Amino acid sequence: MQATITLEYDDKETATAVAKAVSPDNLKTPPGLTVISKLENNSVVTDIKIENKLATFIATIDDLLSCASAAEKTVKVLKNK
């Protein structure tokens, strides 16, 4: 199974912050799972590939989106200060 998730932002500063926030997920993954996030202009593009473990696949996507959401909220608070 594989998925490519693209998160688009209004500016590169926000995209960079989100990319940095989710990049630790790329470092340690269970065998058979790869997660690669990269910054492309004002977007964070994450490729997820896994060998036949649907529950892990879904949990990985959920974790990625949760981390991105937390980073987005943090950036928004910091911009409003």
C-alpha positions, 0 to 999 in steps of 0.5 A: 500500500502507498499514499502520497499526502500533500499539505499546501500552505499560503507561505513557505515559512509555514510549510517549512515549520510543518515539514520540520515538525513531521520529519522526525517520523521519517527516522524510525519506522517499523520494518516494511514501512517507509515515510519520506516527507519533503518540502516543495515550495509552499507544500509538504509532500509525504510519501508513505509505503508499507507492506500489507499492514493496513492498521499500521498504514492508517495509524501512520497517516493519522499520526502524520496529520495530527503532527501537522495539525499541531504544527499548524496551530503553533505557527498560527499562534506565533504569527498572531503574537 
